[in-house]
Amino acid sequence: MPAGPRPSVLFVTDLAYEARGRRYCDEDIFLTSRLREEFDVALCHPRDAAELLDGFDAVVVRNSGPVLHYQEAYDVFCARARERNVAVYNPLTGRGDMAGKQYLVDLSAAKYPVIATVDRAGDLGLLPEAAEYVIKPKLGADSVGLRFVAPDRLAAEVGAEPDGTVLVQPKIDFRYEVSFYFIDRDFQYALYAPHTHRRWVLEPYEPTAEDLEFARRFVEWNDLAHGIQRVDACRTADGELLLVELEDLNPYLSLDRVAEPVREAFVTRMKASVRELIR
């Protein structure tokens, strides 16, 4: 008896997007080559996704670049996918970066281990004292619009912005940044940047049980049944881990920085996750 038709996937990516220190296109060329082993795969640019999503069993959003560069097209895509009940990977219910940066304010107020964050001039007093502060757009990405401000200029700089449009954080003195990668709720691998001035020169990192407990806390909070998440954290001078970002929209995976067995295990788990979403 002939096999039934293979599931079809619309893979959303911007192969021409240039990111500092990363080769987005190489990663997605690799991933699509492996997904084709089990799925019929078509690639499209994020600006075209809304018009092309019909007729596919799932839409996989990968290295499509910061949404702010095509916000209107992305909003149309999300609305159409919800209206037609399309299976999107990651699902559009993410509470992390997928929904903007409000979660950093909320988690900070709830006393989670995150970098202290406020979004209103009236709340600046909630921040710890620091030699310098960071101001960045709440809907920003890839450090677009980020600036550093001295304490004596902070109130004036934040007061000039409408409440709720920017995030304000103390500039943290940290030892290194570390990222934990999950598929669904299963930990896959961790990478860290031992040199603070070279964020994307990553090396394998062996997490402790405490490290994984830290990362899982945010994955559980996000409550995505399917999908890829990257928990970005920094190790402070006193050894504490603090959340920097919860990437749940299109996190870059740095698959070229892991050993082949780890990469193969990731691909196998991703295939299974997409299959489960389609079912």
QUICORUR-V22366 format. One record per residue. N is the residue number from 0. RES is the residue in three letters. SS is DSSP state (A for helix, B for strand, O for the rest). PSI is psi as a letter, one per 20 degrees, with the letter a starting at -180 (999 if undefined). Layout:
n=N res=RES ss=SS psi=PSI
n=N res=RES ss=SS psi=PSI
This chain:
n=0 res=MET ss=O psi=p
n=1 res=PRO ss=O psi=q
n=2 res=ALA ss=O psi=q
n=3 res=GLY ss=O psi=r
n=4 res=PRO ss=O psi=q
n=5 res=ARG ss=O psi=q
n=6 res=PRO ss=O psi=q
n=7 res=SER ss=B psi=q
n=8 res=VAL ss=B psi=p
n=9 res=LEU ss=B psi=o
n=10 res=PHE ss=B psi=o
n=11 res=VAL ss=B psi=p
n=12 res=THR ss=O psi=q
n=13 res=ASP ss=O psi=n
n=14 res=LEU ss=O psi=i
n=15 res=ALA ss=O psi=i
n=16 res=TYR ss=O psi=p
n=17 res=GLU ss=O psi=o
n=18 res=ALA ss=B psi=q
n=19 res=ARG ss=O psi=p
n=20 res=GLY ss=O psi=j
n=21 res=ARG ss=B psi=q
n=22 res=ARG ss=O psi=n
n=23 res=TYR ss=A psi=g
n=24 res=CYS ss=A psi=g
n=25 res=ASP ss=A psi=g
n=26 res=GLU ss=A psi=g
n=27 res=ASP ss=A psi=h
n=28 res=ILE ss=A psi=g
n=29 res=PHE ss=A psi=g
n=30 res=LEU ss=A psi=g
n=31 res=THR ss=A psi=h
n=32 res=SER ss=A psi=h
n=33 res=ARG ss=A psi=h
n=34 res=LEU ss=A psi=h
n=35 res=ARG ss=O psi=i
n=36 res=GLU ss=O psi=h
n=37 res=GLU ss=O psi=i
n=38 res=PHE ss=O psi=q
n=39 res=ASP ss=B psi=p
n=40 res=VAL ss=B psi=p
n=41 res=ALA ss=B psi=p
n=42 res=LEU ss=B psi=q
n=43 res=CYS ss=B psi=q
n=44 res=HIS ss=O psi=q
n=45 res=PRO ss=A psi=h
n=46 res=ARG ss=A psi=i
n=47 res=ASP ss=A psi=i
n=48 res=ALA ss=A psi=g
n=49 res=ALA ss=A psi=h
n=50 res=GLU ss=A psi=i
n=51 res=LEU ss=A psi=i
n=52 res=LEU ss=O psi=h
n=53 res=ASP ss=O psi=q
n=54 res=GLY ss=O psi=j
n=55 res=PHE ss=O psi=q
n=56 res=ASP ss=O psi=h
n=57 res=ALA ss=B psi=q
n=58 res=VAL ss=B psi=p
n=59 res=VAL ss=B psi=o
n=60 res=VAL ss=B psi=o
n=61 res=ARG ss=O psi=c
n=62 res=ASN ss=O psi=m
n=63 res=SER ss=O psi=j
n=64 res=GLY ss=O psi=r
n=65 res=PRO ss=O psi=p
n=66 res=VAL ss=A psi=h
n=67 res=LEU ss=A psi=i
n=68 res=HIS ss=A psi=i
n=69 res=TYR ss=A psi=l
n=70 res=GLN ss=A psi=g
n=71 res=GLU ss=A psi=g
n=72 res=ALA ss=A psi=h
n=73 res=TYR ss=A psi=g
n=74 res=ASP ss=A psi=g
n=75 res=VAL ss=A psi=g
n=76 res=PHE ss=A psi=g
n=77 res=CYS ss=A psi=g
n=78 res=ALA ss=A psi=g
n=79 res=ARG ss=A psi=h
n=80 res=ALA ss=A psi=g
n=81 res=ARG ss=A psi=g
n=82 res=GLU ss=A psi=h
n=83 res=ARG ss=O psi=j
n=84 res=ASN ss=O psi=l
n=85 res=VAL ss=O psi=p
n=86 res=ALA ss=O psi=o
n=87 res=VAL ss=B psi=p
n=88 res=TYR ss=B psi=o
n=89 res=ASN ss=O psi=q
n=90 res=PRO ss=O psi=q
n=91 res=LEU ss=O psi=j
n=92 res=THR ss=O psi=j
n=93 res=GLY ss=O psi=q
n=94 res=ARG ss=O psi=i
n=95 res=GLY ss=O psi=c
n=96 res=ASP ss=A psi=h
n=97 res=MET ss=A psi=h
n=98 res=ALA ss=A psi=j
n=99 res=GLY ss=O psi=a
n=100 res=LYS ss=O psi=j
n=101 res=GLN ss=A psi=h
n=102 res=TYR ss=A psi=h
n=103 res=LEU ss=A psi=h
n=104 res=VAL ss=A psi=g
n=105 res=ASP ss=A psi=g
n=106 res=LEU ss=A psi=h
n=107 res=SER ss=A psi=g
n=108 res=ALA ss=A psi=h
n=109 res=ALA ss=O psi=j
n=110 res=LYS ss=O psi=k
n=111 res=TYR ss=O psi=r
n=112 res=PRO ss=O psi=m
n=113 res=VAL ss=B psi=r
n=114 res=ILE ss=O psi=p
n=115 res=ALA ss=O psi=p
n=116 res=THR ss=B psi=p
n=117 res=VAL ss=B psi=r
n=118 res=ASP ss=O psi=j
n=119 res=ARG ss=O psi=q
n=120 res=ALA ss=A psi=h
n=121 res=GLY ss=A psi=i
n=122 res=ASP ss=A psi=j
n=123 res=LEU ss=A psi=h
n=124 res=GLY ss=A psi=i
n=125 res=LEU ss=A psi=i
n=126 res=LEU ss=O psi=q
n=127 res=PRO ss=O psi=q
n=128 res=GLU ss=O psi=q
n=129 res=ALA ss=O psi=q
n=130 res=ALA ss=O psi=h
n=131 res=GLU ss=O psi=q
n=132 res=TYR ss=B psi=q
n=133 res=VAL ss=B psi=p
n=134 res=ILE ss=B psi=p
n=135 res=LYS ss=B psi=q
n=136 res=PRO ss=B psi=q
n=137 res=LYS ss=O psi=h
n=138 res=LEU ss=O psi=k
n=139 res=GLY ss=O psi=r
n=140 res=ALA ss=O psi=q
n=141 res=ASP ss=O psi=k
n=142 res=SER ss=O psi=j
n=143 res=VAL ss=O psi=p
n=144 res=GLY ss=O psi=j
n=145 res=LEU ss=O psi=p
n=146 res=ARG ss=B psi=q
n=147 res=PHE ss=B psi=p
n=148 res=VAL ss=B psi=p
n=149 res=ALA ss=O psi=q
n=150 res=PRO ss=A psi=h
n=151 res=ASP ss=A psi=i
n=152 res=ARG ss=A psi=i
n=153 res=LEU ss=A psi=g
n=154 res=ALA ss=A psi=g
n=155 res=ALA ss=A psi=g
n=156 res=GLU ss=A psi=g
n=157 res=VAL ss=A psi=h
n=158 res=GLY ss=A psi=h
n=159 res=ALA ss=O psi=i
n=160 res=GLU ss=O psi=q
n=161 res=PRO ss=O psi=p
n=162 res=ASP ss=O psi=p
n=163 res=GLY ss=O psi=i
n=164 res=THR ss=O psi=h
n=165 res=VAL ss=B psi=q
n=166 res=LEU ss=B psi=q
n=167 res=VAL ss=B psi=p
n=168 res=GLN ss=B psi=q
n=169 res=PRO ss=B psi=q
n=170 res=LYS ss=O psi=p
n=171 res=ILE ss=O psi=p
n=172 res=ASP ss=O psi=o
n=173 res=PHE ss=B psi=q
n=174 res=ARG ss=B psi=g
n=175 res=TYR ss=B psi=r
n=176 res=GLU ss=B psi=q
n=177 res=VAL ss=B psi=q
n=178 res=SER ss=B psi=p
n=179 res=PHE ss=B psi=p
n=180 res=TYR ss=B psi=p
n=181 res=PHE ss=B psi=q
n=182 res=ILE ss=B psi=p
n=183 res=ASP ss=O psi=d
n=184 res=ARG ss=O psi=j
n=185 res=ASP ss=B psi=p
n=186 res=PHE ss=B psi=p
n=187 res=GLN ss=B psi=g
n=188 res=TYR ss=B psi=r
n=189 res=ALA ss=B psi=q
n=190 res=LEU ss=B psi=q
n=191 res=TYR ss=B psi=r
n=192 res=ALA ss=B psi=n
n=193 res=PRO ss=O psi=h
n=194 res=HIS ss=O psi=o
n=195 res=THR ss=O psi=h
n=196 res=HIS ss=O psi=j
n=197 res=ARG ss=O psi=m
n=198 res=ARG ss=O psi=h
n=199 res=TRP ss=O psi=j
n=200 res=VAL ss=O psi=n
n=201 res=LEU ss=O psi=q
n=202 res=GLU ss=B psi=q
n=203 res=PRO ss=B psi=q
n=204 res=TYR ss=O psi=p
n=205 res=GLU ss=O psi=o
n=206 res=PRO ss=O psi=q
n=207 res=THR ss=O psi=r
n=208 res=ALA ss=A psi=h
n=209 res=GLU ss=A psi=h
n=210 res=ASP ss=A psi=g
n=211 res=LEU ss=A psi=h
n=212 res=GLU ss=A psi=g
n=213 res=PHE ss=A psi=g
n=214 res=ALA ss=A psi=g
n=215 res=ARG ss=A psi=h
n=216 res=ARG ss=A psi=h
n=217 res=PHE ss=A psi=h
n=218 res=VAL ss=A psi=g
n=219 res=GLU ss=A psi=g
n=220 res=TRP ss=A psi=h
n=221 res=ASN ss=A psi=h
n=222 res=ASP ss=O psi=l
n=223 res=LEU ss=O psi=p
n=224 res=ALA ss=O psi=h
n=225 res=HIS ss=O psi=q
n=226 res=GLY ss=O psi=r
n=227 res=ILE ss=B psi=p
n=228 res=GLN ss=B psi=q
n=229 res=ARG ss=B psi=o
n=230 res=VAL ss=B psi=o
n=231 res=ASP ss=B psi=p
n=232 res=ALA ss=B psi=r
n=233 res=CYS ss=B psi=q
n=234 res=ARG ss=B psi=o
n=235 res=THR ss=B psi=r
n=236 res=ALA ss=O psi=h
n=237 res=ASP ss=O psi=j
n=238 res=GLY ss=O psi=i
n=239 res=GLU ss=O psi=q
n=240 res=LEU ss=B psi=p
n=241 res=LEU ss=B psi=p
n=242 res=LEU ss=B psi=p
n=243 res=VAL ss=B psi=g
n=244 res=GLU ss=B psi=q
n=245 res=LEU ss=B psi=n
n=246 res=GLU ss=B psi=o
n=247 res=ASP ss=O psi=j
n=248 res=LEU ss=O psi=f
n=249 res=ASN ss=O psi=l
n=250 res=PRO ss=O psi=p
n=251 res=TYR ss=O psi=q
n=252 res=LEU ss=O psi=i
n=253 res=SER ss=O psi=l
n=254 res=LEU ss=A psi=h
n=255 res=ASP ss=A psi=i
n=256 res=ARG ss=A psi=j
n=257 res=VAL ss=O psi=q
n=258 res=ALA ss=O psi=q
n=259 res=GLU ss=A psi=g
n=260 res=PRO ss=A psi=h
n=261 res=VAL ss=A psi=g
n=262 res=ARG ss=A psi=g
n=263 res=GLU ss=A psi=g
n=264 res=ALA ss=A psi=h
n=265 res=PHE ss=A psi=g
n=266 res=VAL ss=A psi=g
n=267 res=THR ss=A psi=g
n=268 res=ARG ss=A psi=h
n=269 res=MET ss=A psi=g
n=270 res=LYS ss=A psi=g
n=271 res=ALA ss=A psi=h
n=272 res=SER ss=A psi=g
n=273 res=VAL ss=A psi=g
n=274 res=ARG ss=A psi=g
n=275 res=GLU ss=A psi=h
n=276 res=LEU ss=A psi=g
n=277 res=ILE ss=A psi=h
n=278 res=ARG ss=O psi=999
